[in-house]
Every structure is written in structure tokens, then in C-alpha cells.
Amino acid sequence: MDLDTFWFCLIAVLWSGYFVLEGFDFGVGMLLLFLPSRERGEEDRRTMFQAIGPVWDGNEVWLVVAAGATFAAFPAWYATMFSGFYIALLLILVLLIVRVVSFEWRAKSESPRWRWVWTWANTIGSVGVPFIWGVALASLLYGVPLNSDGDYAGNLADLLSPYSVFAGIAFVLLFAFHGATFLTLRTAGELHQRAERAARRLAIPAVLVSGAFLVWTLVVAMDRNDKDLFPPALPAILGIVTLVLAAAFLFRERNGRTFAMTALGTIAGVATLFTSLYPRVMVSNPDFANSLTVENASSSPYALKVMTVAALILVPIVLLYQGWTYYVFRRRLGGETTVTS
Amino acid sequence: MQTIWYRTGDESWLRLTRFFGTLMLINFAIGVATGLVQEFQFGMNWSVYSVFVGDVFGAPLAIEGLAAFMLEATFLGLWIFGWDKLSRRVHLATVWVFALGTWLSAFFIMVANSWMQRPVGSTVTDGRAELTNIGELLGNRLALHAYLHVVLVGLTTAAVVIFGVACWHLLRGRNVDLFRKAALLALIVGVPISALNLVVGSRLGIVVTDYQPIKISATEALWDTEQPAAFSLFQIGGFTKDDQTPSFDLEIPKLLSFLATGSLDGKVEGINELQRQAETQYGSGNYTPPVRTTYWAMRIMAYFGTLVFMVLALGGFLYWRRKLEHARWFLWVGLLSIPLPYLAALSGWVLTEIGRQPWIVWGLLKTTDANSPSVSTTTLAFSLGVFAVLYGALAVVDFVLMRRYARLDPPELGGEGDEMPLPAVSY
């Protein structure tokens, strides 16, 4: 495998990591308004915040690294995508900023109004950000107008196709499901039961919509990106199978396995999208020939070699210590007695 | 502080750790939030720049994310939430790893920035820069000096903030023993570090003169070459090409020669000559950075930096004579000094970045050629407005929260055994 392709895969891995990890904290954020009971709402919300408190920041860094790796390995892709999707990314940044400070500042005052504001801020950010990422990443495949210099020649409306909007909805539903499942693992007592109920209610729509999105992705890949059914069909099938299994495990109360399956399903979804893209990184439509590819958007071989060495050393270390973090915070929260899982 | 607690078992250090830890977290939220903007905006606003530099500039940035930012984010989470889940020793280690992350982070950022000031380890092929030697990039002489300077500035700022907050509590006369300790620690760190920083800062000036002489002469509003050159303390007028002679100028003879070259009789080239040289090299155009801005940015930085050292040194003297908590006027000085290192650091960045103009990458790419062609002026103005409002609001809330938490009494420690509550830090 040449280094261009290696970095394309690595960026897909980083996005997968980002969505698997931040996916569940987005999900928890979305549920902040719906899950807590009327009587003990504030306490429940605090437990929910605590469940993702130690890890959300580490999760978000996956996005920082994904964007940084794109900048370093595919400068032209990074430049065209980030300048072209300007307003969409501006919205993401604003929502993420508001969400970040909601984590840190919410508990800094006892006032119910203050807390209400930051709860809403967190929820809006947690719904909005994955929706816009869904739209943006799907647009890479669906195609946006690029000129012969590889610069973006469209506007915000060019991002909004039925397919990309559907992708946004699929991301939101999948992460809501993923987050509810996460909470079933991290909470005890009444909140635990509520989380389970929410997960069951979300399971069917999430699986159906995400499954439909994967199939639609294959159609778009063949239609607009000159791809065959294989290989993109492989991760798509894997995604559909894992999501169906996730629902099946949930109704048999095997929550640990459910979470593993929603995580795998998320990875398979990103893999489907990226396999459908390859060897292009940004499809141009209507002028297909202007598309950015792994080859014409990448950095020099020397720079890629240097970064490959760095990545091969650092990624395993990061995985080790982030894994250790989850081990440290494995104990369930809330409920009358604290149960060890 | 936590290390002293671990070593000595003196609980007042634990209380101080938590007290200042809370202040740090409030601030850290802003850092996390705005850091992402910084990374995204290269591509959003400067797409031509991004394509041009990605090969070189992207590498330290990506490595920074993977090596440093991950460490910071993960281990900060462990530190905040790990008080009752980790052994004391491991928990202490998490904060050290977090600190290591911040040091690494600063290093890679300074490597990236210094490459923009002095592009090494790369060549330009087919209209874009390509990395040719990672060792040269990381070992950029400018980067090493700038990195040391930035780290010392960070430590000085922390010391001044801790000292200022301690002064306020001493003024109030509550928790005197506790905040005497905090003040002492701040002084032990702050006095030598801020002194060293003055030396390192002027060394950096000499290094910059080697690579960006016109930045230095613009900063000094030195239009004509002088040998030896005098340092202007304060001047009125003399900042534009049409008005090169100030109407009032307070100077110290030979000092600029020393600051720029390290020798009292060194020759410092003037703007006019360097501008002529640049035109021969790069074709006609204006190669002079804004003189007035850089002149004052340098002076605010240097004067406030010196002032910070004097305040801390005087604090150290008073502490040594056991007069610190009785010298009320000085405690006020200590409190009011908190903004000084921030203003100095900000001016330093203004100097560095404005002083690089008209270049975005020194000698290779001009700022005016580097922006995104697909982004309209309206869009840019809109996003600038959004961020101005948002950052303004964040700054206000940050300040209010910092002030509130800085005023609180440090948390009393709960009973032994069960979970140690950390009210201000948990959610």
C-alpha cells in the first residue's frame, strides 16, 4: 500500500474513532432534555454529565487529530473542504464552543436558569454538530462544484441534497441510540432503567434509517463516483448486520454487546463512506474531472514518511492510555447503591 | 503544589491545589474551545496558504494533536475525576503527564510558527513548500529560542496570577497562612523565571535580527542604518516613511546595538536600506511592517515584562523581611499586576506576527496572496462578527467566573475515607 492510501485509511480511522467516542457523548447530550425524570431531573442530569465528564475532551481530540492529519497529509483536500464548507464549519465551531463551555461552566452556579441555559446549549450542540458533519461528509461523496484549480465553486445550498440531509439525520439517530446504550452501561438505579427504555425506543428508527443510509451510499457511489458495488458493499453489509445485532442484543438485555455493536456499526458506516470515496477524496459535480483524489491532493512522499513514523509510534500509545481511562472510570454512577459492573 | 502535598503530607497544599486547579479549569475551557477554531481557520480562511504550507506546517500540527493534545485532554480528565479512583501516586502522575502535554504542545506550535518566520528544512517545488528535513524543521534555531521564551512567559504568567490572587486574600486577612505559602511558591518560581525571561527575550531579539532584520528595525523605528545604534525609550512621531524624524525622542545610546547584535558597537541596518535590499531580491513592493504598531508592541512587552520582574522581586524582598502581609500598598500592587503578563504576552505576539508582514511565510508567500479565493468578503466579515461576539461573551463570563472563584475561600477538606467531594470541579 502506498503512503497516500495509508493516510487516507488512517484519516478514516481517525474519523471512526471520533464518531465512536464523541458519538456517545453527543448521544448523552441529546438525551439530557428527555431522559431525566421530573422529580429528580437535576440530579439525573448531573449524573449524565458525570458519565461523560472524564472522557468527552479526549474524545473531541480525535476530531482535532483527524483535521490535523488531513491538513498534513492532504493539504489540497483540507484547504478546499474547509474553505468550501465555510458556513457549515463555522456553525460546527460555534456549536462546539458553546458545548465545550457548557461542560465546564454549567456547575459553576447554583442558579436553575444558568443550568437550564447550559443544558440546552449542550443539547443543541450535541444534535447540531453530528447533523452538520453528516451533511458535510456525505457531500464529499455526493459531489460539490469544484473548478479546475480544485477550489470550491458553490455555496451553502450545494451541500444540501436529499442524500446529505438524510445522512445528517442518520448520524443524529445513530448517536442518540449509541449514547443511550452507553448510559445503560454507566448508570445504575432508576436512571439506568430510563436509559434502557430510551435505547429501546431509539433502536428501531436508528437501525432502519442508518441501514437505509448505507444502502443509499452504495447507490450514490455507483451513480456519482464511478464505483462498483464491491468493495463498498462489504463494510455496508457489515454495518447493517451489526446494527441489527445491536437491536437484537438490546431486547435481550445484553447491553454491553449492544454498545459494542453500535460502535462497530458506526465504524462500518465511516468505512462505507470512505471506501465509496476512494480513490477520490472530494467528488466534483458537475465537472467530475475536477475531483480531488488521494494522489493529486496529497503531500510529498518525504513528509508522509515522517508522519507515518510518528503515527505508528503515537497511535498505539494513545489507544493504550485512553483505554486505561475507560478502565479507571468503569464504575456505574447514580442510583441508591453504587453497583460495580 | 500537589507534589508538595504528596511529599510533605501538609494538607494546606492540597487545598491550594484544588483552589488553583478550579481557576485553571475555567480557563482551560476557553483554551479547548478556541484551539479548534485555530486549527480549522487555516483551511477556512487561508486555503492557498494551507495548500502551500501543508506539507511542512501540517506535520508539526498533526503531531501536536496526536502527541500533546491527546495527552492533555485525557490526563486532565483523569486528574479532575480521578481523585478517589486512583492512588495518590498515580493521581499525581496524571497532573505531571498533563503538564508534559502542555510543554509538548507549545513546542510543536512554536516549531510551526517559527517555520513561518524562518522557513528551514524545506524547498519550494511546483508552487508549494515541501518538507525535506524534519530534523532541521524541529531544530530551527529560532523555534528553540521562541519556545523557551514562550514557556518562561507561561510560567511567569502563572506565578503572577497565583501571587496576585494570594495578595488579595492576604489583603482580606483570611487564610493568611495558606496564601503566604501560595505567595512563596509563586515568588520562588516567578522571580528567577521572569528574570531569566528578560535575558532569553533579548537573546531572541538577536536571533530575530539574523533572520528578519527589517522586523527589528521597524520595531525600533530605525529608518537609517546606525553604528552604534541607540535604543529609543519613547518617541512621538517618526513612524511613517514621510515622517522619519520623531519630534520627541528619548534614547539610550548603544543599547539597540547591544539588544540586536549582542555587541555595544554592532551595526543595525535601517528600514530604508533593508527595504531597498528586499526590492532587489523580491521585486518592487512594500516590505516594511507597520512601524508604529511594532514599535509600541515591543515597548509594552518589554516594559511590562520588566515591571513584572520588579514587582515579583520586590515581593520576594518583602517576604524575606517578613513584611509581605503587612505592606498593604504592595499587596494592591501585586493584585493589580495580574493583567501585566497577559498584556505583555499579547504584545509579544502582535510584534511577532505584525512584524512578519507583508509575509505570511517569510520570503516565500505574501499574506495578501494566501487567503481563500472561494470565501467572499461578506462571509468573512460575518464570521469575524460571530467570533467577535462569541469570544467577547466568553471573555466576560470567564472573567466573572474567575473572579468569583478566586474570591472564594479555598475548599475545606471533607471527612476522611469516603469520596472526597470536589464541588467546583465536578459537574
Interface residues (C-beta under 8 A of the other chain):
Chain A: R46 F49 Q50 G53 P54 V55 W56 D57 G58 E60 V61 L63 V64 V65 A67 G68 A69 F71 A72 A73 F74 P75 A76 Y78 A79 T80 M81 F82 S83 G84 Y86 I87 L89 L90 L93 V94 L96 I97 V100 V101 F103 E104 W105 R106 A107 K108 D151 Y152 A153 S299 S300 Y302 A303 V306 M307 A310 A311 L314 V315 V318 Y321 Q322 T325 V328 F329 R331
Chain B: L25 I26 F28 A29 I30 V32 A33 T34 G35 L36 V37 E39 F40 F42 G43 M44 N45 S47 V48 S50 V51 F52 V53 G54 D55 V56 F57 G58 A59 L61 A62 I63 E64 G65 L66 A67 F69 M70 L71 A73 T74 F75 L76 G77 L78 I80 F81 G82 K85 L86 T125 R128 E130 L131 T132 I134 S372 P373 S374 V375 T379 S383 V386 L390 L394 V397 L401 R404 Y405 P423 A424 S426 Y427
